[in-house]
Amino acid sequence: MATLTKNDILAMRKKGYLTDSAIASQAGITRQAIHQLRKKYGLAKVKDRLKDRDREILAMYNSGCLADEIAKARDISISQVYRIISRSK
């Protein structure tokens, strides 16, 4: 079994494999192995990264940016912007 590098894991995340389980399935190894590699390389859980993204989106919205501007800037859908905003209330 070849060990995945930090760049391999980051590349898989960019392709849409966001969870440890999804990356493990794609790489043909266990979720626990991905978890250990992620810890070794100092990579945050996707969930933690999304919390940071959501805080940034809320800050943009609260500063007066429109939802379509936020969506374009963050490369997400307008409906996703509205979901993030409504979850924060």
matplotlib code that plots the C-alpha trace (Angstrom):
import matplotlib.pyplot as plt

x = [0.0, 1.4, 1.1, -0.7, 1.1, -0.4, -0.7, -2.6, -5.1, -5.5, -6.0, -8.7, -10.5, -10.4, -12.0, -14.9, -13.9, -14.4, -14.7, -12.1, -14.4, -14.7, -11.0, -10.3, -12.7, -11.1, -7.6, -8.4, -7.4, -9.3, -10.9, -8.8, -5.6, -6.8, -7.6, -4.1, -2.5, -4.6, -3.5, 0.2, 0.1, -1.8, -4.9, -8.1, -11.4, -13.5, -16.2, -13.8, -12.8, -16.4, -17.0, -14.3, -15.9, -19.3, -17.9, -16.4, -19.6, -21.6, -19.0, -19.4, -23.2, -23.2, -20.9, -23.4, -22.4, -25.3, -25.8, -24.9, -21.7, -20.8, -21.7, -19.5, -16.6, -16.7, -17.6, -20.8, -24.4, -26.7, -28.9, -26.0, -25.2, -28.8, -28.7, -25.5, -27.2, -30.4, -28.5, -26.8, -30.0]
y = [0.0, 3.4, 6.1, 9.2, 12.5, 15.8, 17.0, 13.8, 14.4, 18.1, 17.2, 14.7, 17.3, 19.7, 17.0, 16.8, 14.0, 15.9, 13.3, 10.9, 8.1, 9.4, 9.9, 6.4, 4.8, 6.5, 5.6, 2.1, 2.4, 2.7, 5.8, 5.4, 5.5, 8.8, 10.2, 9.3, 10.9, 14.0, 14.4, 13.7, 16.4, 18.9, 19.0, 20.2, 18.4, 19.7, 20.5, 22.8, 24.5, 25.0, 26.8, 29.3, 29.7, 30.3, 32.9, 34.8, 34.6, 36.0, 38.8, 39.7, 39.7, 41.8, 44.3, 44.9, 42.5, 41.0, 37.3, 37.1, 38.9, 36.6, 33.5, 34.7, 35.6, 32.3, 30.1, 28.7, 29.0, 31.8, 29.3, 28.0, 31.6, 31.9, 28.6, 29.7, 33.0, 31.4, 28.8, 31.6, 33.1]
z = [0.0, -1.0, 1.6, 0.5, 0.7, 2.0, -1.6, -2.6, 0.2, -0.7, -4.4, -3.5, -1.5, -4.4, -6.6, -4.2, -1.9, 1.3, 4.1, 5.4, 4.3, 0.7, 0.4, 1.8, -0.6, -3.5, -2.3, -1.4, 2.3, 5.5, 6.9, 10.0, 7.9, 6.3, 9.7, 10.9, 7.8, 8.1, 11.7, 10.7, 8.0, 10.2, 8.0, 9.5, 9.2, 6.4, 8.9, 10.7, 7.4, 6.6, 9.9, 9.0, 5.5, 7.1, 9.5, 6.5, 4.6, 7.5, 8.0, 4.3, 4.5, 7.7, 6.1, 3.3, 0.5, -1.5, -1.6, -5.3, -4.7, -1.9, -3.9, -6.8, -4.5, -2.6, -5.7, -4.1, -5.1, -3.9, -2.2, -0.2, 0.9, 2.1, 3.9, 5.8, 6.7, 7.9, 10.0, 11.9, 13.1]

ax = plt.figure().add_subplot(projection="3d")
ax.plot(x, y, z, "-o")
ax.set_aspect("equal")
plt.show()
